[in-house]
Amino acid sequence: MNGKTIIKGVIPKQHHPRLLRFSTSSSYDIGTCIATLQSCAHNANLSKGKQLHTHLLKNAFFGSPLAITSLINMYSKCTLIDHSLKVFNFPTHLDKNVFAYNALIAGFLTNALPRRAFALYSQMRHLGVAPDKFTFPCVIRACGDFMEGLEIRKIHGLLLKLGLELDLFVGSALVNTYLKLGLVGEAHEVFEELPVRDVVLWNAMVNGYAQIGSFEEALGVFRRMGGNGVVPCRYTVTGVLSIFSMMGDFHNGRAMHGFVMKMGYESGVVVSNALIDMYGKCKCVGDALSVFNVMGERDVFSWNSIMSVHEQCGDHHGTLRLFDRMLRNGVQPDLVTVTTVLPACTHLAALMHGKEIHGYMVVNGMGKEGSHSDFDYVLLNNALMDMYAKCGNMRDARMVFDNMREKDVASWNIMITGYAMHGHGDEALNTFSRMCEAQTEPNGISFVGLLSACSHAGMVKEGLEFLSEMESKFGVSPSIEHYTCVIDMLCRAGKLVEAYNLVLTMPFKADPVGWRSLLAACRLHKDTDLAEIAAGKVIELEPGHCGNYVLMSNVYGVAGRYEEVSELRHIMKQQNVKKRPGCSWIELVNGVHVFITGDRTHPQTDFIYAGLNSLTAVLQENGYVPFI
């Protein structure tokens, strides 16, 4: 082709002026090659970057310092930091200049390796390579990441010696890191000494105060910024919105939304994401959804934010609807998506959805050893295991548990509680024994699970032993939750007198849950006298809870005391206590369907109610009498 060699996958320069023309001639444009590498770094285009690397080696252009720096940067941005290190160390006979060191230090920082970044900085100083104003911002941030205040002060002293302490970018890094380390006085001193303060520096102060929880100080700097005539940028807005999110300050958050619209910042994805988060933290789901729906462009963070808003507000069905919509839009879930959606599947017992998510995780290598940090690895597998356990699939929960390389106390608790929930008392106790053998110290939640297991399995003797040995043998003080579990256990076993005595003698004032357990047991065992005592207590503690009246009404109904039933209903009307409408859901192939008592909004309402009436008729033919 006219004497020119074309490498597959690279468009000739004459076809596109911004792309590299590979040529064997001596007039090769190394500048274009470097510019293309920078483009590969920006777009994380690893395939093309590797082609350029090969070409540089073949054509003996690898010795160019700028080419080496560009390659290090490209591999770092593509998260292949070990490749960056190999480029840095090859060829070994070349002296490393400050630009190569800067690129690799920045690469280590980008890939969350601050200690290696600082070690490389120490090496360059030991070898006599003088750091410059581009070295220090990265090294300062690295020290902040592993909380090394002494090293920051040493660097600050070196900056004074080199005359770089007044550089804007160096100053911004110092301010941010000092605040991150809680060294407020030092940060303020650096800020006040800088002769020029651009919006980046003001942002460093605002966000630095926000990161350490000094919200009022951060907002004070923001107001001062406006007073000095500095116009806030998008990054400023996102920082301030995050403060209002953490403070739950809806009114100022809405005012900032008005400023965003006035400045035309609403088109920015990051700003819209911050608005969604702010409205979500303020429990304003409608406002968050309005911002989301008008976004012209959405990234995975947008979807994660709006799903998190729904999940935090308890709208699990809405979370799954949004997840399905996200998939239809071709957006690939990430770790945050999975850890947000799995709890929604857990609450709705949406096992099919949960299994689909698990399948996605397996195909994409999520949740396996080495795919995440140890913390994320355990967190993700715990969420998956909890979903299976709450959906009644203990076999798959056990499979996830057994395949976990690292387990924390929550991992063991999920299995113990899961077995307890489904009446597998022996398995719960066996898991607890294995937990102790693995030298994982149980906590209060572990014993709630154990006592619940004993309650559901009728293991009264074992349950009482655990309660008595909790503190002496395991160092865990029994709480009201543990006593409530034992009360429930005694009630289920028909030991109502023992349960009542425990309510009166335990070292805590009985909560409504304990009294309600006793009341429910009295209904089951037709003990009207004790039921009246329990009902009086629980209604005194929670006068507005409809369940208390319903339970007592059922006790009277079973005993045939219908006048008392009518009297209870009259009291409910006087107290304006209303029974919450029942809610149920069913998971089908086409999604989760939610139903509320009396609800006729479903598109197949007539068909559903016809089926329900047929079932009710069959039940009544077999002697069922509905309680009205």
C-alpha positions, 0 to 999 in steps of 0.5 A: 500500500504505497510502501506504507505498513498498516497495522490492523485496527489503526486507521491511516493518518490520511483517513483521519488526521488525529490518528497515527500513521504507521510508517517505516519512513524516517519522517515518522511523527512521534508527537502524533503517536504520543497524542494517540496514547493520551487519547487511549489513556483518556478512553481506557482503550487498552487494545489500541494502546498495546498496538502502539506499544508494539509499534514503538518497540519495533521502530526503536522509538521506545527510548523517547521519554515522552513515549515512556511517560505516555505508556505509563499513563495509558496502562495506569488509566487502564488499571494495569499498574504492573504493566506501567511498572514494567515500562518504567523499568525497561530499558534499564540502561536509560536514566529515569527523569522526573516525568516518568516518576511523576507518571508512575506516582500518579498511576499508583495513586489512581489505582489506590496504591498510596503507599507504593506511590510514596515509596517511589517518591522516596526512591526518586529523592534517594537517587537524586531526581528532584521532584517538581510542582507536578510531583508534590500534589500526588505525593501529598494526596498519597500521604493523606490516603494512608493518614501520614501526618508527619510525612506531610509536614516534612513535605511542607518543609521541603516545599518552603525550601524549594519555593513551591509552597505558593503554587496553586495546585500544591497549595490545594493538595496541602489544604485538602490533605491537612483537613483530611487528617484533621489538621484544621489550623495548618490547612487554614494557614496554607489557605490564607497565605496563598496569594491567588485563590481560584475556584479549585482552592475554594473547593478544596476548603469546602470539600475538606471541611465536609470530609471531616464532618465540619459542615458549618465550617464548610458552608461558611467557606462557601458563603465567603467564596461568594462574597469574594466574587468567586463563581461556584463551578459544578464541582463546588455545587456537588460538594455543597449538595453532599453536605446538605445530603448528610445534614438532611437539609431539604430547604437549602438543598432545594435552594441549591437546586434553583441555583443549579438551574439558574447556572445551567448546571443541571445538564451535568450528569454528576450534578444531577446525581448529587441532586438525586442523592440529596433528595433521597437522603431528605426522603423526597423520593418524588423530587429525586425521581423528577430529577432522574426522569429529566436527565438527558444522559444517565450513567451507572451512578445515576441508576444506582443513586435512584435505586438507593433512594427507593431502597432507603425509603423502603420501596423495594418494589420500586427498586426492582422496577428501576433495576429492570428498567436499567437493564432494558436501557443497556446499562451494565450493573456494577458492585454498588448496583448488586449490593443495592438490589439484592436487599430488595430481592430479600425483602420481597422474597423475589428469589428469581430476581435474586438468582438472575443477579447471582448468575450475572455475578458469576458470568462477570466474575463478581463476588469471587476471590480476588475480584474485590477488596476483602471488605467488598468481597465479604459484603457482597457474598453476605448480601447474596447469602442473606437473600437466599436465606430470607427467600427460604433457599438455605441450600444455595445460601449454604453453597455461597457460605461454604465457598467464601474464603473469608467470613466475618461474624455477619456471615455466620449470623446470616446462616444461624438466623436463616436456619432459625427462621425456617425451623432448622434448630439443629443446623443453627446450633451446629453452625454456631459450634462451627463458628466458635471452632473457627475462632469467630467471636459471637455477638448479640445478633448471634444469640438472637439467631440461636434463641430464635432457632430454639424458639422455632424448633421447640428446644426450650431447654437449650434456649434457657441454657444459652440465655444463662451462659451468654455472659459468663461463657461468651462475654455477651450481656443479654439485651431486651431482644434476647429476653423477648426471644425466650419469652416467645420460645416459652409461649410457643411451647405453651408455657404461658405462666413461665413466660409471664413470670419472665416478663415480670422478673427480667432486668428490663422493662418489657417492650410491646413485642414481648407482651404481644408474643404473650398475647398471641400465645394466649389466643392460641391456648385460649387463656382469656384472663392472661390475655386481658393482662397482656393486652392492657400492657401492650395497648398502654405501651402502643395505643395506636398499634392496630395489631394489639386490638386485633389480637385481643378481638380474636381472643374474645372471638374464640371465647365467644365473647362477642360483646367485648369484640364490639366494645374493642372495635368501638374503642378503636373508632374512638381512638382513631386506630385503623387496621393497616391494609394487608399487602402481599406480593407474588413473583412471576416470570414477568416481574413482582406483582404487589397487591393491597387489600381492596386494590383494583389498579392491577390491569388484570383485576377482574380476572384476579378477583374472580379467581379469589372468589372461587378459592374463597367459595371452595374454602367456605364449602370446607368449613372455613369461616372468615373473621370480619 
